[in-house]
Amino acid sequence: MSIQEQIERLAIEQAVYKAIGADVATNDPDNLRAAVNQYYYDLYEQTGATGFEVRLRGQKVGTYGFDKVKGQKARTERIVTVTDHAALLADESDDFNDWLSAYVTEHMDELAVRYATETGELLDGMAVVEREHPATPDTIRPSGKLRVHPEKVAAALGNALPATIAGLLEGGK
């Protein structure tokens, strides 16, 4: 392909891209893609299906689907937390006070956890508490993925392809 043909092709492709870019952008909640996404999301909520065929003039030209997000099982973890900073600082353990003096007070919670983890010792002012992590259900990402095969779109449109592209370039929806 000569450079002139490349320039012409780029001009055509840029014009098509500019004409349709706003409609297919994934960051606009009011565009064509958002409306289609909402339609398929509603179908997912009604049926539980996460994948759908995209048809043009009765011919399959692609798919629209949602990624599944694995839910989390409920769990409880044990962590060390400082319940009384003053009591912890007042503790007479030389080892702890020597260890702590190397760090700044603003990081005391993280440091107390580190000390307890490294030594296995809980001092006055520290406690093991349980932190609840509720279960979350399996779900889907709310933004769907559109996969379209351009050659199948062209075949489905057939002779109507030039007029369809011209309509897009002229601002038609």
Buried (B, 14 or more C-beta within 10 A) or exposed (E): EEEEEEEEEEEEEEEEEEBBEEBEEEEEEEBBBBEBBEEBBEBBEEEEEBEBEBEBEEBEBBBBBBEEEEEEEEEEEEEBEBEEEEEBBEBEBEEBBEBBEEEEEEEBBEBBBBBBEEEEEBBBBBEEEEEEEEEEEEEBEEEBEBEEBEEBBBBBBEEEEEEEBEEBBEEEE
